[in-house]
């Protein structure tokens, strides 16, 4: 669980005053104990959303090594405020595998009802470099996260690989994007201008055996982590946000 740490430089290269609190294991978000991959995670940004039929929390975390971003998490946790519960719209990408998706595991996709799906694709970080430019149409949560990374002096790669896990029922939603850096496995990519030009696109990746192997490795991680994620969602029904 979340614990403060102010004991000088660590593996992330940041002292406690700059880093803020470091989080490991799991983090309570809107009544859900969201499981985290191994390592110490720093909170980057947070927010709330409120809709006519639902409300919840938004959060981003980063894992840093030597002032370089090597992991990123984006959490959306929400609950129905309607009576009876109205559910949540269908998650984009979960209804079918699109051309930008490396992996799709779909156990249920009923808009405003039962949803259980996870999708793997690549996450293009170049737009975050222009976080201070208001003409750059970044979501507010990502803009704040990029600003926090800049303030900490943390750099990040051109792209990372994302697993977006989603569970929803009429009463609640938990969607978490777990993002990993191939640089940790010493895998580099060609510099490109856009998301569509990436080496990690399904139409391109077969040219790079090391990238194919990395995707397979993360698929195994996703398969192993998925039951833990689903359990966290189910347990959250018993612990609504106060």
Buried (B, 14 or more C-beta within 10 A) or exposed (E): EEEEBEEEEBEBBBEBEBBBBBBBEBBBBBBBBBBBBEBBBBBBBBBEEEBEBBBBBBBBBBBBBEBBBBBBBBBBBBBBBEEEBBBBEBBEBBBEBEEBBBBBBBEBBEBBEBBBBBBBBBBBBBBBBEBEEEEEEBEEBBBBBBBBBBEBEBEBBBBBBBBBBBBBBBBBBBBBBBBBBBBBEEBEBEEBEEBEEBBBBBEBBEEBEEBEEBBEBBBEBBEEBBEEBBEBBBEBEEEEBE
